[in-house]
Amino acid sequence: MEINSDKIIIYKNVLLGKSCDISPFVILGKPPLGKSEGELKLEIGSNAVIRSFTTIYAGNKIGNGFATGQNVSIRENNIIGNNVIVGSSSTIEFENIIGNGTHIHSGCFLEMTKVGENVFVGPNVVFTDNIHPMKCPRYKECRGGPVLEDLVKIGANCTILPGVRIGRNSLIGAGSVVTKDVPPDSVFVGSPARFIKKISELKCEKGFFNKPYLWEPYI
């Protein structure tokens, strides 16, 4: 484990797996408001790569092969699977569940969002969780955050509204605003996002494949 201790802050009750690479100016196990140091555990599996200016709060469980870009913030009460990547300047707020093999690109925001396995989230995507901010005392009991099933692909600069479910293997085009549920294997585009075709109708523009996604993990 590569740690330059004079430039890295690691609080009590942080469990790091083997062969983790922690860059300078990283903070691990920061206690959330109202919690004392070491009261909540931060668990990070083996082979993590955590880059500079990342802060990961106590109260998270993170699997093996985790990686961040620079300047990532991860709040408390998240469950993050194996081989998950979180890109630079992304914010993972509280109570998200992120499945194995998911890639969240740079500049994204998630809160109370459930993300399946092998999901791709493009840059600057925002997932919302509150239909009438701010300070509603019961917003956590309302719609909650979006749900993304396995193999979903979200293009850059999309906004996903509270409580929306995006079905397995669907694709959301760049710049879309998703206001309603998306069925599995569908392509939705626009603001508000609308159905345009099935995934099976997509074509490879260069002709390299009979159609896109004829590769792992999609087959």
C-alpha positions in Angstrom: 0.0 0.0 0.0 1.6 3.3 -1.1 0.8 6.0 1.5 2.7 9.3 1.9 1.5 9.8 5.5 2.4 13.4 5.9 0.1 14.4 3.0 -2.8 11.9 3.6 -5.3 12.0 6.4 -6.7 8.7 7.6 -9.1 8.8 10.5 -9.8 6.0 12.9 -11.8 2.9 11.9 -10.7 2.9 8.3 -10.1 -0.6 6.8 -8.0 -0.7 3.6 -7.4 -3.9 1.6 -4.1 -5.0 0.1 -2.2 -3.1 -2.6 -4.1 0.2 -2.4 -2.5 3.2 -4.0 -3.5 6.4 -2.2 -2.3 9.7 -3.7 -1.3 12.8 -1.7 -4.0 15.1 -0.3 -6.6 12.4 0.2 -8.9 12.2 3.2 -10.3 8.9 4.3 -12.9 8.2 7.0 -13.9 11.8 7.7 -16.8 11.7 10.2 -20.1 13.0 9.0 -21.8 15.9 10.9 -23.0 14.7 14.3 -20.6 11.7 14.3 -17.4 11.4 16.2 -14.1 10.1 14.8 -14.2 6.3 14.5 -17.9 6.0 15.3 -18.6 4.8 11.7 -16.4 2.4 9.7 -15.0 3.1 6.3 -14.2 -0.1 4.4 -12.3 -0.1 1.1 -11.3 -3.4 -0.6 -8.0 -4.3 -2.2 -6.3 -2.7 -5.2 -8.0 0.7 -4.9 -6.5 3.7 -6.7 -7.6 6.9 -4.9 -6.3 10.0 -6.5 -5.5 13.4 -5.1 -8.0 15.7 -3.4 -10.5 12.9 -2.9 -12.5 12.8 0.4 -14.3 9.6 1.4 -16.4 9.9 4.5 -16.8 7.3 7.2 -19.9 5.0 6.9 -19.2 3.6 3.5 -18.5 0.1 2.2 -16.5 -0.1 -1.0 -15.4 -3.2 -2.8 -12.2 -4.3 -4.6 -10.7 -2.6 -7.5 -12.2 0.8 -6.7 -10.8 3.9 -8.5 -11.4 7.6 -8.4 -10.2 10.5 -10.4 -9.1 13.7 -8.7 -11.3 15.9 -6.5 -14.0 13.3 -5.8 -16.3 13.6 -2.8 -18.1 10.5 -1.4 -20.4 11.1 1.5 -21.7 8.6 4.1 -24.0 5.5 3.8 -23.0 4.4 0.4 -22.6 0.8 -0.8 -20.2 0.5 -3.7 -19.4 -2.8 -5.5 -16.2 -4.2 -7.0 -14.4 -2.6 -10.0 -16.3 0.7 -9.8 -14.7 3.9 -11.2 -15.8 7.4 -10.2 -14.4 10.1 -12.4 -12.8 13.5 -11.5 -14.9 16.1 -9.7 -17.9 13.8 -9.2 -20.0 14.0 -6.0 -21.5 10.8 -4.5 -23.8 12.1 -1.8 -25.4 9.8 0.8 -27.4 6.5 0.5 -26.4 5.4 -3.0 -26.0 1.8 -4.1 -23.6 1.3 -7.0 -23.2 -2.2 -8.6 -20.1 -4.0 -9.7 -18.3 -2.9 -12.8 -20.1 0.5 -13.1 -18.2 3.5 -14.5 -19.3 7.0 -13.4 -17.6 9.6 -15.5 -16.3 13.0 -14.5 -18.5 15.8 -13.0 -21.5 13.6 -12.0 -23.8 14.0 -9.0 -25.7 11.2 -7.3 -27.9 11.1 -4.2 -30.1 8.2 -3.1 -29.6 6.6 -6.5 -29.6 2.8 -7.1 -27.2 1.8 -9.9 -27.0 -1.7 -11.2 -24.0 -3.6 -12.5 -21.9 -2.6 -15.6 -23.7 0.7 -16.0 -22.0 3.6 -17.9 -22.7 7.1 -16.8 -21.3 9.8 -19.1 -19.8 13.1 -18.0 -21.8 15.7 -16.1 -24.9 13.6 -15.4 -27.1 14.7 -12.5 -29.4 12.3 -10.6 -32.1 14.1 -8.6 -34.0 12.8 -5.5 -36.3 15.6 -4.3 -39.4 16.7 -6.3 -40.0 19.8 -4.3 -36.9 21.2 -2.6 -36.1 22.5 -0.2 -36.4 21.4 3.4 -39.4 19.1 3.0 -39.1 17.1 6.3 -40.3 13.8 4.6 -38.6 13.9 1.2 -36.8 10.6 1.9 -40.2 9.0 2.1 -41.3 10.4 -1.2 -40.1 9.3 -4.6 -36.4 9.0 -3.7 -33.7 8.8 -6.2 -33.7 7.1 -9.7 -33.1 3.4 -10.2 -30.8 2.2 -13.1 -30.9 -1.5 -13.9 -27.9 -3.5 -15.2 -26.1 -2.5 -18.4 -27.8 1.0 -18.7 -25.9 3.6 -20.6 -26.4 7.3 -19.9 -25.0 9.9 -22.3 -23.2 13.1 -21.3 -25.1 16.0 -19.7 -28.3 14.2 -18.9 -30.6 14.9 -15.9 -32.5 12.1 -14.4 -35.5 13.1 -12.3 -36.5 11.6 -8.9 -38.0 8.1 -8.8 -37.4 7.3 -12.4 -36.5 3.7 -13.3 -34.4 3.0 -16.4 -34.7 -0.5 -17.6 -32.0 -3.1 -18.2 -29.7 -2.4 -21.2 -31.4 0.9 -22.2 -29.6 3.9 -23.6 -30.3 7.6 -22.8 -29.0 10.0 -25.4 -26.7 12.9 -24.5 -28.4 16.0 -23.1 -31.7 14.2 -22.3 -34.0 15.0 -19.4 -35.6 11.7 -18.2 -39.0 12.4 -16.6 -40.6 9.0 -16.7 -39.7 5.3 -16.6 -37.7 3.8 -19.5 -38.5 0.2 -20.5 -35.7 -2.3 -20.9 -33.7 -2.4 -24.2 -34.9 1.0 -25.3 -33.3 4.2 -26.6 -34.7 7.4 -25.2 -33.6 10.9 -26.3 -34.7 14.5 -25.8 -36.1 16.9 -23.2 -38.3 15.4 -22.0 -36.8 12.1 -23.2 -38.9 10.0 -25.6 -38.6 6.6 -27.1 -37.0 6.5 -30.5 -36.0 2.9 -31.1 -35.0 -0.4 -29.6 -31.4 -1.2 -28.8 -31.6 -4.0 -31.3 -32.2 -1.4 -34.1 -29.0 0.5 -33.5 -26.4 0.4 -36.2 -22.6 0.6 -36.1 -21.8 3.7 -38.2 -18.4 2.5 -39.2 -19.5 -1.1 -40.0 -17.1 -2.7 -37.5 -19.9 -4.7 -36.0 -23.4 -5.8 -37.3 -24.7 -3.6 -34.5 -23.4 -1.9 -31.4 -22.8 -3.7 -28.0 -21.7 -7.0 -29.5 -19.0 -7.2 -26.8 -18.6 -7.8 -23.1 -20.4 -7.1 -20.8 -23.4 -6.7 -23.1 -23.4 -10.2 -24.5 
